[in-house]
Amino acid sequence: MNKNAKELNLIVKNENPIVYSMLSKKGREIFFPKNGIIAQSAEAKDSDINASIGIAFNDDNSPLILDIISKKLKLKNKNAFTYAPSYGKPQLRKKWKEMILKKNPSLFDNISLPVVTSGLTHGHSIFKYLFIEDEIIIPDPFWGNYNLIFTNGQSTKIKKFPLFSDGFNITDLEKMLNSDGEKKVLLFNFPNNPTGYTPTTKEVEMIVEVIKNSAKNGKKIVVICDDAYFGLVYEKGIYQESIFSKLANIHKNVLAVKVDGVTKEDYAWGFRIGFITFGTKDGNEKLYSALADKAAGVVRKSISSACHLSQTFLLDAFEDPNYEKEKNENYKILKNRYKMVKKVLAKYDNKYFDPLPFNSGYFMCLKLKGVDAEKVRQKLLKKYNTGVIAIDDKLRIAFSSAPLSKIEKLFENIYLTCKEEMK
């Protein structure tokens, strides 16, 4: 094992032996190369003659770039064309942590400085590398890309349990956590993709209590909180914060990991910027720094660093006085579409489908009755010029992308197609 990895493992083990036991074999072996090219280049950055880093510079030490690209930007070239650190732009990491704490007021300021990822998918891949070996528990239905991230070409298995049972399925969650095996890895995605469901405040309290009791009974639990759609909650009584805020400090046997980003939350899908943040009871700077080093090591070995240009744009946006106002305007657009979906669905007799519970996010699902979802999808596309997603016996409808004026027609087309397929 590399000397740097051994040093990080020693820090994690000394500061929190339980978190050390949660690391996968790969997680223990990964490190950020403190004495490698990146570190040596950082030491040489202020040198009179700097022949260390793999960037081309003009004689005046400005980046050697193409004018046909740079003229489209109003940024300083060094904030766009040069490499960002593998950990992410320092100012952006600090700003995102401030924003997490502001958006989750019940969260103790006992979390790590986020590490920047290339979108949430990359954040999940980092989590997989650091913590997962055998299995991960995920409520079903879930985002299909989890299969690619966690199982494809891997030995990991997804252990599913139904998301719903008269609300959130507390009973099966408890069974999963208390099944054989000391270490449990659990994933929550709220608002959920594909259903658009977020637990109520009461349900969140019950979820946290189940996890806490399992931890008290000796289970070592790593919980990843996929907060891709954070903040998009449309009903009263639904939990407004990330469940990460409840889990980051509940018990020494629980490590909470928040994977979030700007993709949906800040309407910047193609920027591909996400974050991974750690929180555990009695966590400290040494522990969190070591975990960040390991996360940055995975970034370095996979993509080197996330896009510097995107990070710069976002940092400027977060500090703009109009940021909250514009974000709220977009939220209102999505909420109005959500309310229209609810209104339209109330007109139908549920003869051909049942809507699954939904209250947030981008999506909702219809569970079809007696008709094949893929056949319905195909006919919607060919006959009614309407696109939806088929998942097993369900249709996922992204009201986030459907104009308000066409939502009633959207569901009329679905109803007519189901009726035709039942003949």
Buried (B, 14 or more C-beta within 10 A) or exposed (E): EEEBBEBBBEBBBEBBEBBBEBBBEBBBBBBBBEEEEBEEBEEEEEEEEEEBBEEEEEEEEEBEBEEEEBEEBEBEBEBBBBBBBBBBBEEBBBBBBEBBBEBBEEBEEBBBBBBBBBBBBBBBBBBBBBBBBEBBBBBBBBBEEBEEBBBEEEEBEBBBBEBBEEBBBBEBBBEBBBEEEEBBBBBBBBBBBBBBBBBBEEBBEBBBBBBBBBBEEEBBBBBBBBBBBBBBBBBEEBBBBBBBBBBBBBBBBBBBBBBBBBBBBBBBEEBBBBBBBBBBBEBEEEBBBBBBBBBBBBBBBBBEBBBBBBBBBBBEBBEEEEBEEEBEEEBEEBBBBBBBBBEBBEEBEEEBBEBBBBBBBBBBBBBBEEBEBEBBBEBBEEEBEBEBBBBEBBBBBBBBEBEEEEBBBBBBBBBBBBEEBEE
